Amino acid sequence: MEDDAVGTCSDLLEQLKLFKPQQQAKRTDYLQWDEYFMSLAFLSAMRSKDPSTQVGACIVSQDNKIVAMGYNGMPVGLSDDDIPWTKDKEDVLQNKYLYVCHAELNAVLNKNVLSVKGCRIYTTLFPCHECAKVIIQSGVKEIVYFDDSKVNTPSNNASKIMFLKANVKLTPFVKTGRKINICLS
């Protein structure tokens, strides 16, 4: 019988207990989950064509599966060459702000699952008040953010008020100082 030649499962498990790892141990300098997902948010930000602000976002399920990525850019179907990228013209229609889709919005819209409810989002910049609404409406329950440099602006304060009232956890990314280099040559 074939089972006799291979042995039973319990026999195999007993053999595994006798297995001694080779002298080389596993790597210890691998990326932690937070480092990995925040790195992906920064990598995604590199897709942005915005000359002054590049923002990326990565949405992750409760079991650490990537379900969405996004970066700030023009809406699909609009030419990046036909819409202004400036930010300080007197005529607001000549500035980027009314046209650009933020990274968090793009991530929620680009999800590869039915729902992002219960997920967490990693973002390179603390979400504005408009993105806060989208994040709350989508059911994301935690935000891990790298940069909160716009602290105490009305938009930032409104975001924090909404997140607090909606029980969305705000987690500043713990900056490890680690550098990640990617060479595509």
C-alpha positions as a Markdown table, in Angstrom:
| # | Residue | x | y | z |
|---|---|---|---|---|
| 1 | Met | 0.0 | 0.0 | 0.0 |
| 2 | Glu | 1.3 | 3.5 | -0.9 |
| 3 | Asp | 0.6 | 4.9 | 2.6 |
| 4 | Asp | 3.0 | 2.3 | 4.1 |
| 5 | Ala | 5.9 | 3.5 | 1.9 |
| 6 | Val | 5.5 | 7.1 | 2.8 |
| 7 | Gly | 4.5 | 6.6 | 6.4 |
| 8 | Thr | 1.6 | 8.1 | 8.2 |
| 9 | Cys | 1.3 | 11.8 | 8.8 |
| 10 | Ser | 2.2 | 11.3 | 12.5 |
| 11 | Asp | 5.4 | 9.5 | 11.4 |
| 12 | Leu | 6.3 | 12.5 | 9.2 |
| 13 | Leu | 5.6 | 14.9 | 12.0 |
| 14 | Glu | 7.9 | 13.0 | 14.3 |
| 15 | Gln | 10.6 | 13.1 | 11.6 |
| 16 | Leu | 10.2 | 16.9 | 11.4 |
| 17 | Lys | 10.8 | 17.2 | 15.1 |
| 18 | Leu | 14.2 | 15.5 | 14.6 |
| 19 | Phe | 15.1 | 18.0 | 11.8 |
| 20 | Lys | 17.9 | 20.3 | 12.9 |
| 21 | Pro | 18.1 | 23.6 | 11.0 |
| 22 | Gln | 21.3 | 24.2 | 9.1 |
| 23 | Gln | 23.8 | 26.6 | 10.6 |
| 24 | Gln | 22.5 | 29.5 | 8.7 |
| 25 | Ala | 19.6 | 31.1 | 10.5 |
| 26 | Lys | 16.8 | 33.2 | 8.9 |
| 27 | Arg | 17.4 | 36.9 | 8.1 |
| 28 | Thr | 16.6 | 39.2 | 11.0 |
| 29 | Asp | 16.7 | 42.5 | 9.1 |
| 30 | Tyr | 13.5 | 42.0 | 7.1 |
| 31 | Leu | 10.9 | 44.7 | 6.9 |
| 32 | Gln | 8.3 | 44.8 | 9.6 |
| 33 | Trp | 4.7 | 45.0 | 8.4 |
| 34 | Asp | 4.3 | 48.7 | 9.0 |
| 35 | Glu | 7.6 | 49.4 | 7.3 |
| 36 | Tyr | 6.6 | 47.3 | 4.3 |
| 37 | Phe | 3.2 | 48.9 | 3.8 |
| 38 | Met | 4.5 | 52.5 | 4.4 |
| 39 | Ser | 7.2 | 51.8 | 1.9 |
| 40 | Leu | 4.6 | 50.7 | -0.6 |
| 41 | Ala | 2.7 | 54.0 | 0.0 |
| 42 | Phe | 6.0 | 55.9 | -0.7 |
| 43 | Leu | 6.6 | 53.8 | -3.8 |
| 44 | Ser | 3.1 | 54.5 | -5.0 |
| 45 | Ala | 3.7 | 58.3 | -4.4 |
| 46 | Met | 6.5 | 58.1 | -7.0 |
| 47 | Arg | 3.8 | 57.6 | -9.7 |
| 48 | Ser | 2.4 | 61.1 | -9.0 |
| 49 | Lys | 3.1 | 63.7 | -11.7 |
| 50 | Asp | 2.4 | 66.6 | -9.2 |
| 51 | Pro | 5.6 | 68.7 | -9.2 |
| 52 | Ser | 5.2 | 69.9 | -5.6 |
| 53 | Thr | 3.4 | 67.2 | -3.6 |
| 54 | Gln | 3.6 | 63.4 | -4.1 |
| 55 | Val | 1.3 | 61.4 | -1.8 |
| 56 | Gly | 0.8 | 57.7 | -1.7 |
| 57 | Ala | -1.6 | 55.4 | 0.1 |
| 58 | Cys | -1.8 | 51.6 | 0.7 |
| 59 | Ile | -4.9 | 49.9 | 2.1 |
| 60 | Val | -4.4 | 46.6 | 3.9 |
| 61 | Ser | -6.9 | 44.0 | 5.2 |
| 62 | Gln | -6.9 | 42.8 | 8.8 |
| 63 | Asp | -4.8 | 39.8 | 7.8 |
| 64 | Asn | -2.1 | 42.0 | 6.1 |
| 65 | Lys | -3.2 | 41.6 | 2.5 |
| 66 | Ile | -2.9 | 44.6 | 0.2 |
| 67 | Val | -6.3 | 45.5 | -1.1 |
| 68 | Ala | -5.6 | 48.9 | -2.7 |
| 69 | Met | -3.0 | 51.4 | -3.7 |
| 70 | Gly | -3.3 | 55.0 | -4.8 |
| 71 | Tyr | -1.4 | 58.2 | -5.4 |
| 72 | Asn | -2.4 | 61.8 | -6.1 |
| 73 | Gly | -3.1 | 62.6 | -9.8 |
| 74 | Met | -5.6 | 63.8 | -12.3 |
| 75 | Pro | -8.9 | 61.9 | -12.9 |
| 76 | Val | -8.8 | 59.0 | -15.4 |
| 77 | Gly | -9.4 | 60.4 | -18.9 |
| 78 | Leu | -8.0 | 63.8 | -18.3 |
| 79 | Ser | -4.7 | 64.6 | -19.9 |
| 80 | Asp | -2.0 | 65.5 | -17.4 |
| 81 | Asp | -0.8 | 68.0 | -20.0 |
| 82 | Asp | -4.2 | 69.9 | -20.3 |
| 83 | Ile | -4.9 | 70.6 | -16.6 |
| 84 | Pro | -2.7 | 73.0 | -14.6 |
| 85 | Trp | -0.3 | 71.7 | -11.9 |
| 86 | Thr | 0.3 | 75.2 | -10.4 |
| 87 | Lys | -0.9 | 76.0 | -6.9 |
| 88 | Asp | -0.6 | 79.8 | -6.5 |
| 89 | Lys | -2.4 | 81.5 | -9.4 |
| 90 | Glu | -5.0 | 84.1 | -8.4 |
| 91 | Asp | -7.6 | 82.4 | -10.6 |
| 92 | Val | -8.5 | 79.2 | -8.7 |
| 93 | Leu | -9.4 | 77.4 | -11.9 |
| 94 | Gln | -5.8 | 77.7 | -13.0 |
| 95 | Asn | -4.6 | 75.8 | -9.9 |
| 96 | Lys | -4.4 | 72.0 | -9.4 |
| 97 | Tyr | -6.5 | 71.9 | -6.2 |
| 98 | Leu | -9.9 | 71.7 | -7.9 |
| 99 | Tyr | -8.8 | 68.9 | -10.3 |
| 100 | Val | -6.4 | 66.5 | -8.5 |
| 101 | Cys | -7.7 | 63.3 | -6.9 |
| 102 | His | -5.9 | 62.6 | -3.7 |
| 103 | Ala | -4.1 | 59.3 | -3.0 |
| 104 | Glu | -6.6 | 58.1 | -0.3 |
| 105 | Leu | -9.6 | 58.7 | -2.6 |
| 106 | Asn | -7.8 | 56.8 | -5.5 |
| 107 | Ala | -6.9 | 54.0 | -3.2 |
| 108 | Val | -10.5 | 53.5 | -2.0 |
| 109 | Leu | -11.8 | 53.7 | -5.6 |
| 110 | Asn | -9.1 | 51.3 | -6.9 |
| 111 | Lys | -9.8 | 48.6 | -4.3 |
| 112 | Asn | -9.5 | 45.0 | -5.5 |
| 113 | Val | -12.1 | 43.7 | -3.0 |
| 114 | Leu | -15.8 | 44.4 | -2.5 |
| 115 | Ser | -15.3 | 46.5 | 0.6 |
| 116 | Val | -12.4 | 48.0 | 2.6 |
| 117 | Lys | -14.5 | 47.9 | 5.8 |
| 118 | Gly | -12.3 | 47.1 | 8.8 |
| 119 | Cys | -9.1 | 47.8 | 6.8 |
| 120 | Arg | -6.3 | 50.2 | 7.7 |
| 121 | Ile | -4.7 | 52.7 | 5.3 |
| 122 | Tyr | -1.1 | 53.7 | 5.2 |
| 123 | Thr | -0.6 | 57.2 | 3.9 |
| 124 | Thr | 2.5 | 59.4 | 3.4 |
| 125 | Leu | 0.6 | 62.5 | 4.4 |
| 126 | Phe | -2.2 | 62.9 | 7.0 |
| 127 | Pro | -5.6 | 62.9 | 5.1 |
| 128 | Cys | -7.4 | 66.1 | 4.4 |
| 129 | His | -11.0 | 66.7 | 5.4 |
| 130 | Glu | -12.4 | 65.5 | 2.1 |
| 131 | Cys | -10.4 | 62.3 | 2.2 |
| 132 | Ala | -11.4 | 61.8 | 5.8 |
| 133 | Lys | -15.0 | 61.7 | 4.7 |
| 134 | Val | -14.2 | 59.0 | 2.0 |
| 135 | Ile | -12.2 | 57.0 | 4.5 |
| 136 | Ile | -14.9 | 57.0 | 7.1 |
| 137 | Gln | -17.7 | 56.3 | 4.6 |
| 138 | Ser | -15.7 | 53.3 | 3.2 |
| 139 | Gly | -15.3 | 51.7 | 6.7 |
| 140 | Val | -11.6 | 52.0 | 7.1 |
| 141 | Lys | -10.9 | 51.7 | 10.8 |
| 142 | Glu | -7.2 | 52.8 | 11.2 |
| 143 | Ile | -5.0 | 55.3 | 9.5 |
| 144 | Val | -1.2 | 55.0 | 9.8 |
| 145 | Tyr | 0.3 | 58.2 | 8.6 |
| 146 | Phe | 3.9 | 59.3 | 8.0 |
| 147 | Asp | 3.7 | 63.1 | 7.9 |
| 148 | Asp | 1.4 | 65.4 | 9.8 |
| 149 | Ser | 3.1 | 68.6 | 8.7 |
| 150 | Lys | -0.2 | 70.4 | 8.1 |
| 151 | Val | -1.1 | 70.2 | 11.8 |
| 152 | Asn | -3.5 | 72.8 | 13.1 |
| 153 | Thr | -4.9 | 73.8 | 9.7 |
| 154 | Pro | -8.7 | 73.9 | 9.5 |
| 155 | Ser | -8.7 | 70.9 | 7.1 |
| 156 | Asn | -6.4 | 68.8 | 9.4 |
| 157 | Asn | -8.4 | 69.7 | 12.5 |
| 158 | Ala | -11.7 | 68.8 | 10.7 |
| 159 | Ser | -10.2 | 65.5 | 9.7 |
| 160 | Lys | -9.2 | 64.7 | 13.3 |
| 161 | Ile | -12.6 | 65.7 | 14.7 |
| 162 | Met | -14.4 | 63.4 | 12.1 |
| 163 | Phe | -12.0 | 60.5 | 12.8 |
| 164 | Leu | -12.4 | 60.8 | 16.5 |
| 165 | Lys | -16.2 | 60.9 | 16.3 |
| 166 | Ala | -16.2 | 58.0 | 13.8 |
| 167 | Asn | -13.9 | 55.9 | 16.0 |
| 168 | Val | -11.2 | 55.7 | 13.4 |
| 169 | Lys | -7.8 | 54.9 | 15.0 |
| 170 | Leu | -5.0 | 57.4 | 14.2 |
| 171 | Thr | -1.5 | 55.9 | 14.3 |
| 172 | Pro | 1.6 | 58.0 | 13.6 |
| 173 | Phe | 4.1 | 55.8 | 11.8 |
| 174 | Val | 7.0 | 55.0 | 14.0 |
| 175 | Lys | 10.0 | 56.2 | 12.0 |
| 176 | Thr | 12.8 | 53.6 | 12.2 |
| 177 | Gly | 15.3 | 55.5 | 10.1 |
| 178 | Arg | 15.7 | 52.5 | 7.8 |
| 179 | Lys | 16.5 | 53.3 | 4.2 |
| 180 | Ile | 15.2 | 51.2 | 1.4 |
| 181 | Asn | 16.9 | 51.3 | -2.0 |
| 182 | Ile | 15.5 | 49.9 | -5.1 |
| 183 | Cys | 17.8 | 49.6 | -8.1 |
| 184 | Leu | 16.1 | 48.8 | -11.4 |
| 185 | Ser | 19.3 | 48.5 | -13.5 |
